[in-house]
Amino acid sequence: MENTKPKTTPKDFFLWLGAMIALYVSSVSLILLSHTYIEVWLPDAAVVYGDPYSAPMRFAIASLIVMFPLFIWFLRILHQDIRSNPEKKELWVRRWLVMLTVFIAGLVMAIDIIILINTYLQGDLSARFALKALSVLAVLSGVFWYFLEELRGTWERKQGLSTSIGVAAALLVLVAVGASFFIIGSPEAARNERFDEQKIADLQNIQWQLVSFWQSKQTLPESLEELNDPISGFVPPLDTQTGASYRYERTSSASFTLCATFNLPSRDMTSKESTPMRPVTIDPMNENWTHDAGETCFDRTVDPERYPPFKK
């Protein structure tokens, strides 16, 4: 009797390829998300400015929301197909991709353990680094075990167990994604934060135009309209959220106040209660733009020693 091998159809090839791509993207995103949690719980003192968490976290969330359900859906179709056609267990695309996944997971796990042990022996092992290494090990251990059982045909024989594993993994991903919104906030909050960042950028732009105006004339303008310069093309920016002008007041020949209405407190606010901003001297190395929600005013004084008048 002739022994015929099952033929790999384009459907089989792309289903298995899609499942593996979705798996790799989901695994990397879950590891990235867990690392971001660790960075939030154990912050690095060297990270002072900006928000290093929201961008990678949002990318990981978007990837998990799209790719992990695709991975579950692909595997469900493939396992149902194998239960109906047991000979498809021997498809070359299945054997190669599953073996490749087991190999990569095992290799990265071994490298991760080596790095962890080496770091410990050097005396440089910190809780932050150890947790990141363990999170990589945990995710890849799950991938390694699952596809090792895939090679043994466990999930085709035990459909109930396969479904339970899928539900448990989906719940884990759902909790990881849901908890992340407590850190990055809602999409509406992210939009409001971008508006606030633009307002700070506008105020900084206006501030330096005011300094340049003072250096040229040794006095400050009565209103922002005096900053209009058709040659340089500068026009005082408007609040992109409301379309209104920023509030400006000249308090002396070398002092002024700039005000804007913010949606959210700045990330470096230590209290939710609004506190008055103290006047500060303009210094490019130490500018204070801390603000609370609502209208916040910034008092500035031009230092003639730092910004001497232009020679005519």
Disulfide bonds with the S-S distance in Angstrom:
Cys259-Cys297 1.99
